[in-house]
Amino acid sequence: MEDVLLEKQQKELLADLVEADRLIEDGMPRHFIVLGMLQGYVLTHPRMERETIDPGDVRTLEEYRLIRRIASSGRDPAYEVTNTGRSYYAWMKQSVAEPVERLEAEARRLVQADRFRERHPAVHERWAQAERKLWEAETSDHFTEIGHACREAIQLFVTDLVTEHGVEDANPDPQKTVARLKAVMAKAGTPTTVNAFSEALLAYFGTVSDLIQRQEHGAQKEGAPLAWEDARRVGFQTLLIMFELDRTL
């Protein structure tokens, strides 16, 4: 993959295409079309549209076989993302030095990894495994693996908090994360100014736990198939709730 030399806007274009493809429902077309308009070139896709694109960027992606031209009934060229393109997307996301930085970019760097990683190394590693899997996830097995890793991460995290705050009466079952966290918050206490926020965090944690459980079990209860967006949401929300709790406590 190091031999593929793309400029920033070309990487962004490929990422937009791969992520738009993941929003496509079964039976919908996955190709995109480059239209020549009076104001320039426009890219249209069932799940996105980009105005004033540089056709040279499209040619570059095609030259590297990240996309390929397909037969089209119209006069404007149609393309689709190749397996090589999806692999490059996964490699591009994973090539960032630290796993947390890949999701920080989406949250405009709202969190900082170093302090959390130093205090909770096992938690961070388990979450990082889920995050690494995210950028190459394509199947239901991948999605449930991400849910499993996130569940283990929050269980390890709450166990760290129980130990750190010396909570002796916490439920001994590590799977009872909400009850154990509630005991920690009662023991640790919070400043009066953030009491309401702390209560909201506990409810938020419970909701994230439900999301993780749904992810791990493949949404069997709801009867709806998991999608990549579900995996992204679980990975990001797991990270965010752990950081907020860590800082608050």
N, C-alpha and C positions, 0 to 999 in steps of 0.2 A: 504493500500500500504506500510505502514511502516514495515509490517511483511516480505516484500520481501527484502532480504539482498543480494545485488549484489556487486561484486567488480567492480572497475573502468573499467576494460577491458570488463566486461560483460555488463555494462551499455552502453558502446560505441558500442558494437556489436549489441545490441538491437536497439539503436538509428539509426545505419547504416541501419538495416533491415527495420525499419518503414519508414525511409526517402526514401530508395530505392523503397519500395512499392508504395509510392506516385508518383513516376515517371512512374509507369506502365500504359500503355494505355489499354483501354478496349479490352478484348479478349486475352491479353497477359497473360502467366502464372505468378503467383505471388510466387510460391514456390522457395525455395533455396535448394541446394544440398551440402552435405559435402563429399568431395572426399578424399580418402586416397591415397596419392602420396608418392613416394620414399623420397621426401624432407620434408614430413609432411602432414598435412591436409589443404585442400583448400576449401573455401566456394565459390560457384558460384550462382549468381542470375542474372536474365535478365538485371538488371540495376547496378550491382556492382560485384566486385570480391575481396576477401580477401585471401591473402596467409598466410600460416603457422599459422592457427588459432589453438586454444586449444580446442579439442573436449570436454573437461570438461566444458568449458564455454557454449557450446551448450547444454550439459546435464543439466546444472544448469538452463538455461532458460526454458528448457522443464519441469524440476521438478516443477518450479514455475508456469507452464502453461502459460508462456508468448509466447511460440511457441508450436506447436504440430507436431508430425510426421504424414505424410500422405502417402497414397499408392503410390508406385512408380514402374515403369516398369523396372528400373535398379536395380543393386545390391547395389548402394550407397543410404544411407538414405536421404529422402526429407522431408522438414519441411515448415510450413507457420506460419506467425505471427498471434496470436489470438487477439480477442477483448480485452482480459485482457492485452496482451502485448502492445496494442495501448493505453489503459488507463494508464498503468504504465509509458509509454513514456511521455504522457501528464502530469502526476503527477510529474515525474522526472524533467521536464523542469520548471514546475510551482513552484517547491519546493525551487528554488533559492530565497534568501531573497527579492531582489528588482527586479521588472520586467525588468528594463533596463539592468541588468547584464546578462540576458539571451541572448540578442542580442549583448551586448558588447563582449561576448565570441566569437561570429562569426567575429567580427571586430577587434579582438585582443585589446579590451579595448581602442578604439580610442576616445571614448567619456566618459564624467563623468556626472553622473545623478544629483548629489546633488545640484549644483548651478542652473541648469536649473529648477529643480523641485521646488526650493524655490522661484524662480522668476516667474514661470508660473505653479502654482499648478493645475489649472483646465485643462490646456493643457496636462500636464503630466498624469493626471488621465485618460483623454479621450484616449490618446495614449496607456496607460497601459492596458486599457480594450481591445483594439485591439490586443495588444501583448499577453495577457492572452488567448484570443480566438484562436490565431494562433496555439498553440501547441496541440489543440484538434480539429482543423478544419478538416472536412472531406467532407462537402457538399457544394453545391453552395450557400445555405443560409448563412452558416458560412462565406464563402469568401466575400459575399456582405456586411455582417455585419462589417467585418474588414475594408472594403472600406469606409463605412459610418462613422465609428468611426475615421478613419484617416482624412476624410474630415472635420469633426467637429473639430478635433484637430488643423488642419492648419488654419481654420477660427478663432478659439479662439486665436491662436498664433499671427496671423497678427493683430487682434484687440488689443492684448496686446502691440504690437509694435507701433501701431497708437497712443495709449494712452500714452505709455512711452515716445515717441518722440514728443508728442504734435502736431501731424499733423492735422491741422484743415480743409484742403482742400481735404482730402482723400475721395474717393467714399464711401458713407454711407452704401452701400449694402455689408454686410459681405461676401457674396458669390463671390464678385469680388476681390478675394484674390491677383491676379497678379497686378491689377491696384493699389490696396491699398498698396501692398508691394513696388511697384515702387515709390509711393508718399513718403513712409517712407524713402526709400534709398536716394531719392533726398533731403529730409529734413535733414537727419542725416549726409550725406556726408561720404566719406571713405578716408583713406590715399591714396595719389597718387600711392604708391607702390602696392596697391591692387585694383586699379580701374578696371582693366581688370578682376580680379577674381570676383569682385562684380557684374560686368555685366554678367559674366558666371553664377554666383549664381542665378541671376534673371531668366535667361533662364532655368537653372536647376530646379528652383522652378516651373516654368510653366510646364515643362515636368513631374515632379512628380505629379503636380495637375492633369494633363491629365491621368496619370496612376491611380490615386486615383478615378477619375470619372469613368474610365473604370471598375475599380474593383467594385465600388458601384452599377453600372448598369449591372453587370454580363456580361460584354463584349458583350452586345447585338448588338452594331453597327458593331463589327468585325465578329460576328457570330461564334466565337470560344469559347468553354467552358473554364471557369476559372479552374486553378489547384492550388494546395497548394503552388507551387513555386511562382505564381503570388501574393498570399497573403503575403508570406515571403518578396518578393521584395518591395511591397507597404509599409509594416510595417517598414522595415529597412530604406528605402529611405526617408520615412516621418520623422523618427527620425533624420537621418543624415542631411537632409536639414535644419531642424529647429535648430539643434545645430550649424551648420556652420553659419547660418544667425544670430543667437543670439550672437555668439562670434564676428562675423565681425562687427555687428552694435553696 
